[in-house]
């Protein structure tokens, strides 16, 4: 009797799930079956297959995966995130099959209150966003969402806190943020990535299975062509994403799409009502006011200063730099610009001092 355990979730958690012992990797089993490994010892405790191992298996081997598993005798087999056709084949072939689904960190009352307490420290100048976020997330906290994901669309100028808010939520709730930059996908390869191509190709679904967080960030969502929006209907409605190889559950997740749309009218015009009304909340991030700009400025200068060595700190007058930028605060618009200018100002001062010091030493 072979005991097969299928684990659905990230690699880090799968490695904790698999007991210690002498293992044979699925990738090596394929080499044995193909005759590429002719000598091996038979004292393996169990077989282990990672998500990435399936991409190294031919389509015919995938279709006959049960035959492949019988190449070497095992009492126990551990498989991470197998494609749906492998999962079905195993269920139909073996009697003792257990499916373990990773339990993602949840939004608790303590975390909910921490979001409320810490938001304005981290996301400056967007206090109204905090209130809309907490309102949206209350259903998730109390379980009123029926396991559906909370789907949010952030819009507004670049560099005012949209992506940073997603990072902040992920840090509070737990684990590393799952982030996909949609501006990177502008060609036909994105279609295969999103809808699923051959099983050995990278795919959005397989990446989702490997995520460590239930905070999903689809950054610059507005940059993807409208033809791809169809892929998200079921995901936003039910928390299920399917392609030709995988089926992923994102129940009780928080899905955040960022964009640079100008207003709600602009959003509806570009994404259409079918997708527009699938978002639980559409939240505006406003242009930063003078008070927010100056607070960000102070934070950026302090953060840069704290990274310096003691000798470099002696060369920097923080208050003078802050005063310098405050005089030009009307020309500062977002955190990226401020960060870049602060880095440039401090580095210029340090480089000039460094060169002058070494020039003096050389002349001596």
Secondary structure, 3 states (H helix, E strand, C coil): CCEEEEEECCHHHHHHHCCCCCEEEHHHHHHHHCCCCCCCCCCCCEEEECHHHHHHCCHHHHHCHHHHHCCCCCCEEEEECCCHHHHHHHHHHCCCEEEEECCCCCCCHHHHHHHHHHHHHHCCCCHHHHHHHHHHHHHHHHCCCCCCCEEEEEEECCCCCHHHHHHHHHHHHCCCCEEEEHHHCCCHHHHHHHHCCCCCCCCHHHHHHCCCCCEEEEECHHHCCHHHHHHHHHHHHHCEEECCCCEEECCCCEEEEEECCCCHHHHHHHHCHHHHCCCCEEEEECCCCHHHHHHHHHHHHHHHHHCCCHHHHCCCCHHHHHHHHHCCHHHCCCHHHHHHHHHHHHHHHHHHHHHHHHHHHHHC
